[in-house]
Amino acid sequence: MLNENIKAIRKQRGLSQEELAIRLHVVRQTVSKWEKGVSQTKGY
């Protein structure tokens, strides 16, 4: 699902959660929640 895709793509690109968070202008905890499936992204 979405959480698995986020984690897989992040790892393929060699990014840490912190690095991805910086690029997306969110905090690292947000990326962690996305990857755990705790929080979903909003479809804007």
Order of alpha helices (4+ residues) and beta strands (2+ residues): alpha-alpha-alpha
